[in-house]
Amino acid sequence: MFPTILFFVFSAVLISAALGVILVRNPVHSALLLVLCFFNSAVIWILLDAEFLGIVLVLVYVGAVMVLFLFVVMMLDVNLEEFRSGLTDYWPLAAAVAGFVVFAIINVIVVKHLGGASLRSAPALAEGYSNTRALGTVLFTRYAYAAEIASTILLVASVAAIVLTLRRRPGGKLQNIAQQVAVRARDRVRIVKMTAEKRP
C-alpha cells in the first residue's frame, strides 16, 4: 500500500515538473525543472525494482547531460523575445505530437489490460535476481548495435553543443595554428653581440 502511495505522489510531482519544463519562460528554470523530472523518474524506477536504471538516470542525466544543457542555455545567449515570437506557429504540430503520445500510452495500457496482463501487482522476482546483470546481458548481446548507435548520437550532440558555443566575438584573439607552426627562430629571436664593459 505504501509503495503505491509513493508511486502516485512522485508521479504527480513528475507530471507537474514536466508541465513546468514547457510552460516556464526562463530556460534556466526549465532546465532545473527537468532535473526534478529526472529525480522523480529515478525514484519511480527504484519503486519498480529497477535500481540500476534509477541510479544511472541520476548519475548520467542529472550529473552530465543536464550540466551540458545548462552550459549551452547560459552560453548561447538566446534572444528570448525573437524565439517566442515564432513559437506560436508550431502549436498545431505540438498539439498533434502530444495527442499521438497520449494515444500511444493509452493504447499500450488498454492492450496490456485486454491481453490479460496484470497492472495491479508486479511479478515476484526470483531469489538472487540481479537487475544490473540482466540488463547488462541484454544490452551487450541483443541490443549491442543499438547501444553503440545511441552513444554515437550522444557524442555528436555533445560536439554540436560545444561548436554552437564557439562564436566569433569582436575583439577576440584566435590562434592561427599554421602560422605558429611556420615560424622560424631567426624571425623571432635576434642575437646581439656586445663588448663587455667594465664598470667604473
N, C-alpha and C positions, 0 to 999 in steps of 0.2 A: 504493500500500500504506500509506504513512504517513498520508494523509488518512483512510483507512478506520479506522486505529487511533485517530486523534484523534476521529473521529466516535463510536466506541464508548466511548472514555474520557469524553468530555463528555456523552454520552447517559446513562452510568451515574451520573455526578455529578448530572445533571439529574433523573433518577428518584429518587435518594436525597434531594435537596433538596426535591422535590415531596412526597415522603412525610413529610419533616420539617415541611413547612408545615402539614399537617393533624394531625400527631401531637404536636408540642411543645405544652406547656401555656402558655408565655409568649407573648402576642400580639406583643410586640416582636420576639422571636426568630423567630416565624413570618413576620413581615414581612421581616426580614433574610434568611431563607432564600428567600423569594420573590424578593428581589433577586438572589440566587445563581442561581435558576432563570432569570431574565431574562438574566443574563450568559451562562450556558451555552447558552441558546436562540439568543442573538446569535452566538455562535461557530459553532453548527451552521448558521445561516443563511449565514454567511460561507463556510463549507466547501462549501455548496451553490451558490456563486457568486451569492448574493443579498446583496451588500454593503450596499445601501441599507436593506434591511429590518433587517439586523443593527445598523446604526448607529442607525436610528430606534428600535429596540427599547431600546437603551441610553439614548439621549437623552430619549425621551418617557416611557417607562415607568419606568426607573430614576431619571431626573433629575426628573420631575414627578409622575407618578402615585404612585410609592412614597413620595415625600416627603409627599404628601397623605394616604396611608394611615397613615404613621407619626404625623402630626399628629392624625388622627382617633383612632387607637388610644390615643395618650397623653393626649388631651384629653377623651375621652368618659368616662373613669373607670368602665369596665365592671366590674360585680360578677361576678368570675370564678366564685365558688362557686355563685351562683344560675344563672349561664349553663351551667355544667357539669351541674347537677342535671337540667336538662331536655333535655340533649343526647342522652342515650341513647334518648329516644323517637323520634328521627329516624334511627336506624341502619338500619331496613329500607328507608326511602326512599333513604338514601345508598348502600346496597349495590345497590339497583336501578339508580340512575343510573350508578354506577361500572360495573356489569355491562353496561349499554347502551353506554357509551362504549367499553369494551374490545371488545364485539361489533362496533361500528361500525368501529373501527380495523382489527380482523382482517378484517372483510368487505371493506374498501377494499383491503387488501393482497392478499387472495385474488382479488378481482375483477380487479385490475390484473395479477396474475400469470397468471390464466387467460385474460385478454384478450390476452395476448401482449406486455404492456409489460415492458420490461427494468428490473428493480430493482437490477441489479448495476452498471451504468455509466450515467452521465449523458450526455445527448446533447451533441455538440460544438457550441459556440457560434460563431456567425458572426463574422468579423473586424469589429471596430468596434462590436460589440453593446454597448449600454448598458442595464444593468438598471434604472437610475433613469429613463431616458427611456421605456422600455417600460412600466414600472409607472405612471408619471405619465400616459402616454397612455391607458392602460386605465382608470385611476382617475377621470380627469376627463372621460371620454367615456361609456364603457359603464356605469360604476358611480358616476356623479356624485351621483345621488339617494341611493344607499346611503351614500356618504361623508358627505353632509350630515346624514342621519338619525343616523348614528353619532356625529358631532360634537355634534349636539344632545343626544343621550342622555348623552354625557360631560359636557356643560355642566350639564345638570340634576343629574347625580350630584355634580358639584363643589359646586354651590349647596346641595344637600341635605346634603352633609357639613359645610359651613360652618354651616348652620342648626342641625344637630344639636349643634354645639359651643356654641351660644348658649343657655346655661341661665340661669335666674333664680336667682341666689345670694342668700342672706340678707345684708343689709347692703350690697348692691351699689347703685351710683348709676347710674340710667338717664336718658337725655336725653328730654325731652318737647318735640319739635320744635314742635308747635302752640303750646305755652305760650311758648317762646322767641321765636317769630315775633310773637306778640300783645303782646309787652312794649312799653310806651310809655316814652319818655325821662323824662317827669315822674314816673313811678313808680320810677325807678331813680336819678335824679340830682336833688339838691337844691342850689339855688344860694342861698348865704347872703351878704348884703351886710354888710360890717363897715366901720366907720370906721377910717381909718388912725390909728395911734397912734405918736407919736414916742418913741423910746427915751430914757430919762433919761441 
